[in-house]
Amino acid sequence: GAGVSQSPSNKVTEKGKDVELRCDPISGHTALYWYRQRLGQGLEFLIYFQGNSAPDKSGLPSDRFSAERTGESVSTLTIQRTQQEDSAVYLCASSLDGTRTYEQYFGPGTRLTVT
Amino acid sequence: AQSVTQLGSHVSVSEGALVLLRCNYSSSVPPYLFWYVQYPNQGLQLLLKYTSAATLVKGINGFEAEFKKSETSFHLTKPSAHMSDAAEYFCAVRAQAGTALIFGKGTTLSVSS
């Protein structure tokens, strides 16, 4: 079946503009995660959705970052008033549920460049 | 709190040589541990995972890792490197349900002929 998909694959934006990144998880996966990967760094957790529960937003770096998920389907990550330090690859992952038994499947990422 | 340390940001081996990528973790509860591989311009792919069953875990592409509680380590090995193994490798820990993975900073593996 289809894996996790993300769009766009690349996004170049000017400082101060808003951007919206999209993630389509694997069908049937109730858990969805957003991570950020800066150059030369590991992945940083941003936000986690599990079914209809309130999302875990503890990893969001500032109030310029927000994310939504409609039911158990697509999710969008929005960055307002982008800054150069927001330049990174944003990765989405999904898993069957939030228990740690199930591994997370990652999308190919969106490479964001803020000029 | 959980954390992961990958020793060596870059490892170079010759084709056919042993691959050893080091990972040490810190966790206040028995952890689940993972190794992911990332090929250029691709997403992360799960290589293997430790979930408190057997301490020696075998994964895809001939990789394996051994969980050593006394050393808080989960090193990744492969007996004979192939050119196609060149990629970035990430170790990750997940200590509790309902939490995200905590990743190390990654190790880039280069394989020369």
Interface residues (C-beta under 8 A of the other chain):
Chain A: G3 V4 Y33 Y35 G40 Q41 G42 L43 E44 F45 Y48 Q50 D56 G59 L91 A93 G98 T99 R100 T101 E103 Q104 Y105 F106 G107 P108 G109
Chain B: V4 Q6 S9 Y32 F34 Y36 N41 Q42 G43 L44 Q45 L46 K49 T51 F90 A92 R94 A95 Q96 A97 G98 T99 A100 L101 I102 F103 G104 K105 G106
